[in-house]
Amino acid sequence: MDVDPSAPPSGSGCVECDADGGWWVHLRRCAACGHVGCCDDSLARHASAHWRETGHPIIRSFEPGEDWFWDYATNQYYDGPELAAPQAHPADQPVPGPRARVPADWMAQLQSRDR
């Protein structure tokens, strides 16, 4: 199943970044199982890695005020249903985040990765 509206999010941050002390730019939520991973603008790109590992292609933004879905398999937006709460990470969680782990040179790190 590509979407399970009853699956709650796995937490308020990227599961893998939280486990290894990393940081993220934006968060994405798997619409099939609720896994929260970091976006492809983040260094680790855990959300798309989750898709490649599990075959779960549909994600939803996990950012406050955003309700769009994306299908990695078709590389297109997806018209998805309302998912189990919460719909986003806490509004006081900064972007990038989490606050205590974002390095002062985070922008330089992202720019050097893309070269």
C-alpha positions as semicolon CSV with decimal commas, in nm:
position;residue;x (nm);y (nm);z (nm)
1;M;0,000;0,000;0,000
2;D;0,144;0,339;-0,101
3;V;-0,064;0,540;0,150
4;D;-0,194;0,446;0,493
5;P;-0,382;0,746;0,638
6;S;-0,386;0,584;0,984
7;A;-0,004;0,553;1,019
8;P;0,120;0,815;1,265
9;P;0,449;0,997;1,207
10;S;0,755;0,829;1,359
11;G;0,846;1,140;1,558
12;S;0,908;1,512;1,530
13;G;1,242;1,483;1,350
14;C;1,436;1,271;1,102
15;V;1,465;0,923;1,254
16;E;1,817;0,860;1,123
17;C;1,952;1,210;1,192
18;D;1,819;1,190;1,548
19;A;1,989;0,851;1,593
20;D;2,329;0,969;1,467
21;G;2,329;1,327;1,595
22;G;2,277;1,483;1,253
23;W;2,067;1,777;1,136
24;W;1,826;1,847;0,853
25;V;1,692;2,125;0,633
26;H;1,328;2,012;0,592
27;L;1,133;1,703;0,693
28;R;0,928;1,459;0,484
29;R;0,684;1,196;0,609
30;C;0,631;0,859;0,442
31;A;0,261;0,827;0,357
32;A;0,276;0,448;0,383
33;C;0,436;0,396;0,725
34;G;0,486;0,739;0,886
35;H;0,869;0,736;0,875
36;V;0,996;1,092;0,909
37;G;1,316;1,160;0,715
38;C;1,513;1,460;0,598
39;C;1,460;1,607;0,251
40;D;1,693;1,591;-0,047
41;D;1,821;1,942;0,033
42;S;1,958;1,797;0,357
43;L;2,304;1,639;0,365
44;A;2,185;1,286;0,440
45;R;1,868;1,270;0,225
46;H;1,706;1,008;0,448
47;A;1,350;1,043;0,311
48;S;1,447;0,939;-0,043
49;A;1,678;0,669;0,100
50;H;1,375;0,533;0,287
51;W;1,186;0,513;-0,045
52;R;1,473;0,325;-0,213
53;E;1,503;0,084;0,082
54;T;1,131;0,016;0,137
55;G;0,961;0,087;-0,195
56;H;0,730;0,342;-0,026
57;P;0,719;0,613;-0,296
58;I;0,471;0,868;-0,153
59;I;0,584;1,133;0,094
60;R;0,413;1,435;0,245
61;S;0,584;1,749;0,364
62;F;0,620;1,746;0,742
63;E;0,667;2,124;0,759
64;P;0,413;2,351;0,930
65;G;0,172;2,507;0,679
66;E;0,260;2,265;0,397
67;D;0,021;1,989;0,288
68;W;0,166;1,867;-0,043
69;F;0,250;1,509;-0,135
70;W;0,524;1,388;-0,372
71;D;0,560;1,055;-0,554
72;Y;0,927;0,960;-0,591
73;A;0,838;0,686;-0,841
74;T;0,669;0,923;-1,089
75;N;0,858;1,239;-0,989
76;Q;0,525;1,423;-0,964
77;Y;0,298;1,573;-0,704
78;Y;0,039;1,334;-0,563
79;D;-0,316;1,406;-0,446
80;G;-0,318;1,237;-0,106
81;P;-0,565;1,208;0,182
82;E;-0,551;1,361;0,527
83;L;-0,296;1,168;0,735
84;A;-0,298;1,087;1,105
85;A;-0,197;1,374;1,334
86;P;0,029;1,552;1,378
87;Q;0,060;1,696;1,028
88;A;0,396;1,866;1,087
89;H;0,686;1,897;1,327
90;P;0,634;2,143;1,615
91;A;0,609;2,502;1,491
92;D;0,881;2,612;1,733
93;Q;1,131;2,366;1,584
94;P;1,360;2,573;1,360
95;V;1,450;2,516;0,997
96;P;1,711;2,387;0,965
97;G;1,691;2,182;1,279
98;P;1,711;2,073;1,542
99;R;1,844;2,395;1,693
100;A;2,118;2,240;1,909
101;R;2,271;2,036;1,624
102;V;2,275;2,277;1,329
103;P;2,636;2,383;1,267
104;A;2,718;2,752;1,226
105;D;2,848;2,682;0,873
106;W;2,542;2,482;0,761
107;M;2,495;2,680;0,440
108;A;2,858;2,626;0,339
109;Q;2,822;2,252;0,407
110;L;2,521;2,232;0,176
111;Q;2,693;2,434;-0,096
112;S;3,011;2,222;-0,084
113;R;2,802;1,903;-0,113
114;D;2,647;2,025;-0,439
115;R;2,976;2,097;-0,612
